[in-house]
Amino acid sequence: VTAIDGGESRFLSVVSNDDITNAQQTLKNAILEDIKQDLNAEGLVLPDGAYQIDILSFSTDKDAGTESVNFDAHISARVKLLSVSKVQVQKIVRNRILSGLTQGEFLQDDSKDSIDIKVKNLDLENKSLSLLVDYSTTAFFKVNQKDLNANFAGKSVGYVQDYYLNNPQIDKVEIELKPSWQRKLPQFSKKIFIKVITPE
């Protein structure tokens, strides 16, 4: 927008080269978003950078320098891309993590996991793609309450604490006895209640 001096003050809107360049980029982004939505509907994702856009033609109905408050633009493009199945990538990564867990450990539900997929190497001509996957999940220690109740019956508080804290997956152990002056757990396992709290 350029200010014009004269007998009457007014503003003149002119189409600039930057306006045309921005319009082309906006249309390219719109093409990518449409493609991503179509892929998502099929359970696929397009990692950032896993594509190539070739502009076949781009035109506007007004040239740079034309006085106008708006203009129309048209683009024609060819897109080459490689998409991946997010579900399959997640399955591969989780299986790799599961294979490294110790006995008694398990993973949280996969719906709570987070995954970020990026391109490491891309070869569109040979349809080859290497990925960098940032995956976040949480592993927990599984407690068999029935077996532990039998093992802890009549044992001291210190014994129970040492039993749990020897496992590096357990951060803290709290034991509440009733009445409070008791120093050992009940002789009857059915009176022992174990509660496992996992971090959010």
Beta strands, then each sheet from edge to edge (+ up, - down):
strand 1: 2-4
strand 2: 10-12
strand 3: 44-45
strand 4: 51-60
strand 5: 73-81
strand 6: 84-85
strand 7: 105-107
strand 8: 114-123
strand 9: 128-136
strand 10: 139-141
sheet 1: 1+ 2-
sheet 2: 3+ 6-
sheet 3: 4+ 5-
sheet 4: 7+ 10-
sheet 5: 8+ 9-
end
